[in-house]
């Protein structure tokens, strides 16, 4: 399993004792959807390592306490602490309509209602101000703000996203 086959779930904030308990931060919209996690992938030394969970207990503000199955030595506890958590893309529920996951639209044709075909979406650039669709048009990078009222249509079969870009 590689990171490209997974999505980012969150990170291990700190260890809690020596029995495999950790406080994690779930960087997701609905942490409640993850109350029945059986396993997670932990990125250790740029490799994804699977760990099975004995339990997960949600806390306020996207935090949770997990217990990893088995005996962990102090070195492994140290390596896990601060690491990023991932889950396989296959566990994401499918979205419909104009809702999409950022990873699924890579390679879609970006079409503007006014200007027509712009180019293939290379990525979604995430930022604190607003996320941007990144596409190439005639050798130049085009950035389109990703706003709810910008997206007109998502056609998964044709691999197209139609947008109404703001002026400018």
C-alpha positions in Angstrom: 0.0 0.0 0.0 1.4 3.4 -1.0 0.4 6.9 0.0 -1.1 7.4 -3.5 -3.6 4.5 -2.6 -4.6 6.3 0.6 -6.1 9.4 1.9 -4.8 11.5 4.8 -6.8 10.8 8.0 -4.9 12.9 10.6 -1.9 12.5 12.8 -0.7 11.1 16.1 -0.5 14.0 18.5 1.1 12.2 21.5 1.5 8.9 23.2 -0.3 8.1 26.4 1.6 5.6 28.5 3.3 2.4 27.4 0.4 0.2 26.4 -0.2 1.5 22.9 -2.5 4.4 23.7 -2.3 7.5 21.6 -4.1 10.8 21.2 -4.8 11.4 17.5 -6.2 14.3 15.6 -8.7 13.4 12.9 -8.4 15.9 10.1 -11.8 15.0 8.6 -15.2 16.7 8.3 -17.1 14.2 10.3 -15.0 12.4 13.0 -18.1 10.4 14.0 -17.8 8.4 10.8 -14.6 6.9 12.2 -15.8 5.4 15.5 -15.5 1.8 14.2 -12.0 2.0 12.7 -10.4 -1.4 12.8 -7.0 -0.4 11.5 -4.9 2.6 10.3 -1.7 3.1 8.3 1.0 5.0 10.1 3.7 6.7 8.0 7.0 5.7 9.5 10.2 6.5 7.7 8.2 7.3 4.5 6.6 3.8 4.6 3.0 3.0 5.5 2.8 0.5 8.3 -0.5 -1.1 9.2 -1.7 -1.2 12.8 -4.8 -2.8 14.1 -6.8 -0.9 16.8 -8.3 -2.4 19.9 -10.5 0.7 20.3 -11.1 4.3 19.4 -12.8 6.9 21.6 -13.8 10.2 20.2 -13.1 13.4 22.0 -14.1 17.0 21.3 -12.6 19.1 18.5 -11.6 16.2 16.2 -9.4 14.4 18.7 -9.6 10.7 19.6 -7.8 8.2 21.8 -6.8 5.0 20.1 -5.2 1.8 21.4 -3.0 -0.2 19.0 -3.2 -4.0 19.4 -0.1 -5.9 20.5 3.0 -5.0 22.5 4.8 -1.9 21.4 8.4 -1.3 22.5 9.4 2.3 23.5 11.2 2.9 20.2 8.0 2.0 18.2 5.9 4.3 20.4 8.4 7.1 19.8 8.3 6.5 16.0 4.5 6.4 15.9 4.1 9.7 17.9 3.9 12.6 15.6 3.3 10.4 12.5 0.6 10.9 9.9 -2.3 8.5 9.6 -3.8 7.2 6.4 -6.7 5.0 5.2 -7.2 3.3 1.9 -9.1 5.3 -0.8 -11.4 2.3 -1.1 -12.9 3.2 2.3 -14.1 6.6 1.2 -17.9 6.6 0.5 -18.7 7.6 -3.1 -19.9 11.1 -3.6 -22.5 12.2 -6.1 -23.6 15.4 -7.9 -21.2 18.3 -7.8 -19.4 16.9 -4.7 -16.0 15.3 -5.2 -12.8 14.3 -3.5 -9.8 16.3 -4.6 -7.8 13.2 -5.5 -10.6 11.9 -7.9 -10.7 14.9 -10.2 -7.0 14.8 -11.2 -7.0 14.3 -14.9 -10.5 15.7 -15.5 -11.0 18.2 -18.2 -11.7 21.7 -16.8 -14.3 23.5 -18.9 -15.3 27.1 -18.3 -18.9 28.2 -19.3 -17.5 31.3 -21.0 -14.1 30.3 -22.4 -14.7 26.6 -23.1 -12.1 23.9 -22.5 -9.3 25.2 -20.3 -7.2 22.0 -19.9 -6.6 19.0 -17.7 -6.7 19.4 -14.0 -3.3 18.6 -12.6 -4.1 19.1 -8.9 -6.0 21.0 -6.3 -3.8 23.5 -4.5 -5.0 23.8 -0.9 -4.5 27.0 1.0 -5.9 28.8 4.0 -7.6 31.5 1.9 -9.3 29.2 -0.7 -8.5 26.1 -2.6 -7.6 26.3 -6.3 -8.0 24.0 -9.3 -4.7 23.9 -11.2 -4.8 23.2 -14.9 -2.5 24.0 -17.9 -3.8 26.1 -20.8 -1.5 26.7 -23.8 1.5 26.0 -21.6 0.5 28.3 -18.8 -0.8 27.5 -15.4 -4.4 28.4 -14.8 -5.8 28.8 -11.3 -9.5 28.6 -10.7 -10.9 29.3 -7.2 -12.8 26.3 -5.9 -16.0 27.7 -4.5 -19.4 26.2 -4.2 -20.9 28.7 -6.7 -18.0 28.1 -9.1 -18.7 24.5 -9.8 -21.5 24.1 -12.4 -21.3 20.4 -13.2 -19.2 17.3 -12.4 -19.4 14.6 -15.0 -17.6 11.5 -13.7 -18.2 9.4 -16.8 -16.8 12.0 -19.2 -14.2 13.1 -16.6 -15.2 16.8 -16.9 -15.8 19.6 -14.5 -17.6 22.6 -15.7 -17.1 25.9 -13.9 -18.2 29.5 -14.1 -15.0 31.4 -13.3 -15.2 34.8 -11.6 -14.3 37.8 -13.6 -10.5 38.2 -14.1 
